[in-house]
């Protein structure tokens, strides 16, 4: 007997809706106060930025940017929508991730 697939068993996913993340906001860290550090020393690390929305909202958890900081630990991501919020994850091998949640971009 051949398998029969019907819509009521496997419904189609809803159409994808995208959130406009562009704007004049930025996230980042500048020397000396807001750089990535390991054991107090400014260090080059990996940064991941995710869009933070309410659960079930379009693009919640979408990876916005993946970057490597400068050796000084400084980093910056421009052109973000300042009306949205973001989760920032800092990674360094051998250490637990540092997570900053629900961050609002700065506007100059």
C-alpha positions as CSV (number, residue, x, y, z in Angstrom):
1,X,0.0,0.0,0.0
2,X,1.4,3.4,-1.0
3,X,1.6,6.2,1.6
4,X,-0.9,9.0,1.1
5,X,0.0,12.5,2.3
6,X,-2.7,15.0,2.9
7,X,-2.8,18.6,4.0
8,X,-4.6,17.8,7.2
9,X,-1.7,15.6,8.3
10,X,1.1,17.8,7.1
11,X,-0.1,21.4,6.8
12,X,1.9,23.8,4.7
13,X,3.9,26.3,6.8
14,X,2.5,29.8,6.8
15,X,4.0,32.3,4.4
16,X,7.3,33.8,5.6
17,X,7.1,37.4,6.9
18,X,10.3,39.3,7.4
19,X,11.0,42.1,9.9
20,X,12.8,45.1,8.6
21,X,15.9,45.4,10.8
22,X,17.5,48.3,9.0
23,X,17.8,51.7,10.7
24,X,20.2,54.2,12.2
25,X,21.0,52.3,15.3
26,X,24.2,50.3,16.3
27,X,25.4,47.8,18.8
28,X,29.1,47.6,19.8
29,X,31.8,47.9,22.3
30,X,34.7,50.4,22.3
31,X,37.9,50.5,24.2
32,X,38.5,50.8,27.2
33,X,35.2,50.1,28.9
34,X,33.0,48.0,26.5
35,X,35.3,45.6,24.8
36,X,35.2,41.8,25.0
37,X,37.6,40.5,27.7
38,X,38.9,37.2,28.9
39,X,40.0,37.2,32.5
40,X,40.1,41.0,32.4
41,X,42.3,41.3,29.3
42,X,40.8,42.7,26.0
43,X,40.6,39.8,23.6
44,X,39.4,38.9,20.1
45,X,36.2,36.9,20.4
46,X,33.2,35.8,18.4
47,X,30.0,37.8,18.5
48,X,26.6,36.6,17.4
49,X,23.6,39.0,17.2
50,X,20.0,37.6,17.2
51,X,16.7,39.4,16.7
52,X,14.7,39.2,19.9
53,X,10.9,39.2,19.4
54,X,8.0,37.8,21.3
55,X,7.6,34.0,21.0
56,X,5.7,33.2,17.8
57,X,6.5,36.6,16.2
58,X,8.1,36.7,12.8
59,X,11.9,36.3,12.8
60,X,12.2,35.7,16.5
61,X,15.7,34.3,17.1
62,X,16.9,35.1,13.6
63,X,20.7,35.5,13.3
64,X,21.4,39.0,12.3
65,X,25.2,39.2,12.3
66,X,28.1,36.8,13.1
67,X,31.5,38.6,13.5
68,X,34.9,38.4,15.1
69,X,36.0,41.4,17.2
70,X,39.2,43.2,16.7
71,X,42.2,42.0,18.7
72,X,41.5,44.9,21.1
73,X,38.1,43.4,21.8
74,X,36.3,46.3,20.1
75,X,33.4,45.7,17.7
76,X,30.4,47.4,16.1
77,X,27.4,46.6,14.0
78,X,25.7,49.5,12.2
79,X,22.3,50.0,10.4
80,X,20.1,48.3,13.0
81,X,16.5,49.3,13.7
82,X,16.5,51.1,17.0
83,X,12.8,50.2,17.6
84,X,13.8,46.5,17.8
85,X,15.6,44.5,20.5
86,X,18.5,42.1,20.1
87,X,20.3,39.3,22.0
88,X,24.1,39.5,21.8
89,X,26.2,36.4,22.5
90,X,30.0,36.6,23.0
91,X,32.0,33.3,22.5
92,X,35.5,32.4,23.4
93,X,36.9,28.8,23.2
94,X,37.0,27.1,26.6
95,X,34.6,29.6,28.3
96,X,30.9,29.8,28.8
97,X,29.1,32.1,26.4
98,X,28.3,35.6,27.7
99,X,24.8,36.6,26.8
100,X,23.2,40.1,26.9
101,X,19.5,39.9,26.3
102,X,16.9,42.4,25.1
103,X,19.4,45.0,24.0
104,X,18.3,48.3,22.4
105,X,20.6,49.7,19.8
106,X,22.2,53.1,20.4
107,X,21.5,56.0,18.0
108,X,24.1,58.7,17.4
